[in-house]
Amino acid sequence: MKKHILNDFKSDTFQVFAMVTTKNLVKLVWAVNQSLGLKLEREEDYTYKNKKGEEDFWPLFQQHMDETETTVSLIRNRGLHSLLVPELKNVDVFLVESQPDLTFQLSLEKVSKTGISDFCFQMNDSMASMESMAKLNLE
């Protein structure tokens, strides 16, 4: 079996906002859509096989903006069997912007001011393993 080691993974093609919230997922998606002017829609669950070969599933909501090639995704941290980012076990959901564009660029200020989460912070590469950061690159 081949192993691939992520030695030089860079997360500069996407940005991630980690959110702690008491809202259920459907209410959170609705609030994000209303507050940020998005149209996130339910997609097929995100799947990932861990090193033991066990597959897990996470609910995923996305919007792709064709004109800017930006994708905004909202994904729950807790899957069916495990956490998407185990280093951040207190985080409920991640709001991910792939290929950030200046036309529509999420910022911590925009996300925090919406009141949709109890606590929000922008992630950087040092907060999670390279494997976890690669899983958050949902494009």
Backbone torsions as a table, in degrees:
resi	resn	phi	psi	omega
1	MET	NA	134.0	179.7
2	LYS	-80.2	141.3	173.4
3	LYS	-114.3	136.9	176.2
4	HIS	-112.9	124.9	-179.3
5	ILE	-105.2	128.9	-178.8
6	LEU	-90.2	84.5	-177.9
7	ASN	-83.0	-31.4	-172.2
8	ASP	-125.1	33.8	-179.6
9	PHE	-68.1	130.5	178.0
10	LYS	-122.9	137.2	-179.5
11	SER	-100.9	31.9	-177.8
12	ASP	-83.0	-2.0	175.9
13	THR	-97.2	1.9	176.0
14	PHE	-154.9	158.3	175.7
15	GLN	-128.3	148.1	-173.5
16	VAL	-126.6	132.5	173.7
17	PHE	-113.4	122.5	178.8
18	ALA	-93.5	135.4	-175.4
19	MET	-129.5	137.8	172.4
20	VAL	-109.0	126.7	-175.9
21	THR	-148.5	155.8	175.5
22	THR	-100.5	-5.4	-179.9
23	LYS	-73.3	146.2	172.9
24	ASN	-72.9	165.9	-169.7
25	LEU	-62.0	-42.3	-178.6
26	VAL	-64.7	-44.3	177.9
27	LYS	-64.9	-36.9	179.2
28	LEU	-65.0	-45.1	178.7
29	VAL	-61.5	-43.4	178.9
30	TRP	-61.0	-45.4	-179.0
31	ALA	-64.8	-40.1	177.7
32	VAL	-62.9	-46.1	179.0
33	ASN	-58.9	-46.2	-179.0
34	GLN	-66.7	-45.4	-174.2
35	SER	-72.8	-37.0	-174.6
36	LEU	-106.3	2.4	179.0
37	GLY	68.6	33.7	-179.5
38	LEU	-101.0	171.5	174.9
39	LYS	-133.6	61.6	178.9
40	LEU	-67.6	134.0	179.0
41	GLU	-127.0	150.6	-179.7
42	ARG	-64.9	131.0	176.8
43	GLU	-113.5	176.7	173.8
44	GLU	-61.1	142.2	-179.2
45	ASP	-53.9	142.6	174.4
46	TYR	-75.2	130.7	-179.8
47	THR	-119.2	149.4	-179.9
48	TYR	-152.3	136.6	175.2
49	LYS	-100.1	126.6	178.8
50	ASN	-80.5	-177.5	-176.8
51	LYS	-62.9	-25.3	178.9
52	LYS	-84.0	-3.3	-179.3
53	GLY	87.6	5.4	179.3
54	GLU	-82.5	133.7	-179.2
55	GLU	-97.1	140.8	177.2
56	ASP	-131.4	160.7	-174.5
57	PHE	-129.9	141.0	177.9
58	TRP	-131.1	134.0	176.1
59	PRO	-62.1	137.1	-174.9
60	LEU	-133.6	133.6	174.9
61	PHE	-124.0	135.2	-176.5
62	GLN	-142.8	158.4	167.9
63	GLN	-139.8	128.4	176.6
64	HIS	-106.7	128.7	179.0
65	MET	-102.8	103.8	-174.4
66	ASP	-58.9	-40.7	-174.8
67	GLU	-64.9	-29.1	-179.3
68	THR	-113.1	-5.0	-176.4
69	GLU	58.7	27.8	177.6
70	THR	-94.7	139.6	174.3
71	THR	-121.2	128.9	175.5
72	VAL	-109.7	129.4	-177.0
73	SER	-129.0	147.0	172.0
74	LEU	-124.9	123.9	-177.1
75	ILE	-135.5	140.1	179.2
76	ARG	-77.0	144.2	179.1
77	ASN	-74.6	-36.4	-177.5
78	ARG	-87.4	117.9	177.3
79	GLY	-92.6	-165.9	179.9
80	LEU	-65.6	-38.4	-176.5
81	HIS	-122.9	-19.0	-173.2
82	SER	-152.3	178.2	177.1
83	LEU	-92.5	141.5	176.6
84	LEU	-65.0	-44.0	177.5
85	VAL	-123.4	89.3	-175.4
86	PRO	-62.4	-22.8	179.0
87	GLU	-68.1	-20.5	-178.0
88	LEU	-119.6	64.9	-173.6
89	LYS	-67.4	-19.1	179.2
90	ASN	-87.8	-6.8	179.0
91	VAL	-81.5	134.9	-179.4
92	ASP	-90.0	-45.3	-177.6
93	VAL	-141.7	160.6	175.4
94	PHE	-121.5	134.6	173.1
95	LEU	-107.0	116.1	-171.5
96	VAL	-116.8	130.4	175.1
97	GLU	-114.6	113.5	179.0
98	SER	-94.1	141.8	-177.7
99	GLN	53.6	57.2	-177.6
100	PRO	-53.7	134.2	-178.3
101	ASP	-120.8	148.9	-178.1
102	LEU	-67.6	-22.6	179.1
103	THR	-65.8	-49.8	176.9
104	PHE	-129.3	97.0	179.8
105	GLN	-123.2	124.1	176.6
106	LEU	-70.4	148.4	174.8
107	SER	-138.2	159.4	178.5
108	LEU	-59.8	-37.1	179.1
109	GLU	-62.4	-45.4	179.1
110	LYS	-61.4	-48.0	-175.7
111	VAL	-69.4	-40.4	-178.1
112	SER	-68.5	-38.2	-175.7
113	LYS	-72.8	-11.4	-177.2
114	THR	-73.4	-23.1	-177.9
115	GLY	75.3	16.4	-177.6
116	ILE	-85.9	-10.9	179.8
117	SER	-133.7	158.4	177.2
118	ASP	-79.3	-30.3	-179.9
119	PHE	-154.2	139.7	-178.0
120	CYS	-144.4	141.4	174.3
121	PHE	-148.6	153.7	177.5
122	GLN	-87.8	130.4	-178.5
123	MET	-81.6	153.0	169.6
124	ASN	-129.6	172.6	-173.9
125	ASP	-60.6	-23.6	-176.8
126	SER	-82.1	-7.1	-176.1
127	MET	-86.6	-15.2	-177.5
128	ALA	-149.2	163.2	179.2
129	SER	-67.6	163.0	177.0
130	MET	-60.5	-36.8	179.2
131	GLU	-63.7	-44.0	179.6
132	SER	-65.1	-42.9	178.9
133	MET	-64.1	-37.9	177.8
134	ALA	-64.9	-36.9	177.1
135	LYS	-64.1	-30.5	-179.5
136	LEU	-78.0	-12.0	175.5
137	ASN	-79.3	85.0	-167.3
138	LEU	-84.3	5.0	-176.2
139	GLU	-75.5	NA	NA
